[in-house]
Amino acid sequence: MPAMNGAPDTPRNTHFGFRTVGLDDKQAMVDEVFDKVAPRYDLMNDLMSGGLHRVWKDILATAVNPPRNERPFAVLDVAGGTGDVAFRIAEAGGSGTRVTVCDINEEMLDVGRERAAQRGLAAGVTFTAGNAESLPFPDKSFDAVSIAFGIRNVPRIDVALAEMHRVLRLGGRFLCLEFSNVDVPGLDALYELYSFNLVPAIGRAVVGDAEPYRYLVESIRRFPRPNAFAEMMHTAGFARLSHRALSGGIVALHSGWRL
Ligand SMILES: C[S@@+](CC[C@H](N)C(=O)[O-])C[C@H]1O[C@@H](n2cnc3c(N)ncnc32)[C@H](O)[C@@H]1O
């Protein structure tokens, strides 16, 4: 297995899984991963997490806490892919809740648009192509901003955090769901074994290619620990920071406010 941390990031380098790559190369490589997995993305999430991703996303939607009435409430779900989080937020909110999914990958957005139509949610959930590093929205235009399992794919995390802060209104909440570090003795070894062996094998069986899922597992290991990520959120301008470990630390829900 390659070294867990590899070479340090530099202003021009970052990591694609365990490989050190140029910042601009990373996005192209990430796009290729999601082009490949888009049609089977939702099925793979169920298979890999044993359905747990549904629980984590429900917790995120509950934390967004959209009003249950007709009061206008605009949410941006960045790197929202096939709309899984957006649908939950729209369903939790009242008739005034509008969710915008922004994602860089058209294949993922196309799957999302189709799912929204099938669920009768096309009026409440809209899909926009855009890069998290330069969001195509005005300053302070959303009441809440979420991102689930997306931030670790973005080459310049600091730039994306600053962008999500920019588009959030004063008093608005930012929520980020991301894989984290399993700290429960016993579970950590089991999780390691599962992720480096079974996950790529499931990927090969379902998507026909183990590589995208090897990237997934490696990128999870490279993602900053919760305290380091909180420091990045602080630098981007977020306040009242907190995080909550879910499922023994497999995932963490990070929260911050624009004050
Ligand atoms: C693991 S998926 C998460 C999708 C969805 N949030 C979910 O939880 O089901 C990661 C998503 O990040 C998107 N993504 C990667 N880089 C991005 C960027 N720079 N800007 C916006 N989206 C990006 C990918 O296209 C992909 O849809």
PDBQT file of the ligand as one rigid body, heavy atoms in Angstrom, charges set to zero:
ROOT
HETATM    1  C1  LIG A 301     -19.042  11.304  -4.165  1.00  0.00    +0.000 C 
HETATM    2  S1  LIG A 301     -20.017  12.334  -5.195  1.00  0.00    +0.000 S 
HETATM    3  C2  LIG A 301     -21.202  13.024  -4.053  1.00  0.00    +0.000 C 
HETATM    4  C3  LIG A 301     -22.538  13.292  -4.672  1.00  0.00    +0.000 C 
HETATM    5  C4  LIG A 301     -23.647  13.664  -3.696  1.00  0.00    +0.000 C 
HETATM    6  N1  LIG A 301     -23.284  14.832  -2.921  1.00  0.00    +0.000 N 
HETATM    7  C5  LIG A 301     -23.982  12.524  -2.780  1.00  0.00    +0.000 C 
HETATM    8  O1  LIG A 301     -23.666  12.608  -1.589  1.00  0.00    +0.000 OA
HETATM    9  O2  LIG A 301     -24.569  11.531  -3.227  1.00  0.00    +0.000 OA
HETATM   10  C6  LIG A 301     -18.921  13.694  -5.486  1.00  0.00    +0.000 C 
HETATM   11  C7  LIG A 301     -19.447  14.712  -6.453  1.00  0.00    +0.000 C 
HETATM   12  O3  LIG A 301     -18.542  15.825  -6.470  1.00  0.00    +0.000 OA
HETATM   13  C8  LIG A 301     -18.581  16.360  -7.773  1.00  0.00    +0.000 C 
HETATM   14  N2  LIG A 301     -17.426  17.260  -7.955  1.00  0.00    +0.000 N 
HETATM   15  C9  LIG A 301     -16.119  16.930  -8.060  1.00  0.00    +0.000 A 
HETATM   16  N3  LIG A 301     -15.369  18.036  -8.219  1.00  0.00    +0.000 NA
HETATM   17  C10 LIG A 301     -16.216  19.094  -8.196  1.00  0.00    +0.000 A 
HETATM   18  C11 LIG A 301     -16.039  20.495  -8.303  1.00  0.00    +0.000 A 
HETATM   19  N4  LIG A 301     -14.826  21.053  -8.450  1.00  0.00    +0.000 N 
HETATM   20  N5  LIG A 301     -17.128  21.285  -8.251  1.00  0.00    +0.000 NA
HETATM   21  C12 LIG A 301     -18.370  20.762  -8.106  1.00  0.00    +0.000 A 
HETATM   22  N6  LIG A 301     -18.594  19.434  -8.008  1.00  0.00    +0.000 NA
HETATM   23  C13 LIG A 301     -17.535  18.603  -8.044  1.00  0.00    +0.000 A 
HETATM   24  C14 LIG A 301     -18.560  15.129  -8.655  1.00  0.00    +0.000 C 
HETATM   25  O4  LIG A 301     -18.916  15.416  -9.970  1.00  0.00    +0.000 OA
HETATM   26  C15 LIG A 301     -19.544  14.232  -7.904  1.00  0.00    +0.000 C 
HETATM   27  O5  LIG A 301     -20.842  14.382  -8.374  1.00  0.00    +0.000 OA
ENDROOT
TORSDOF 0
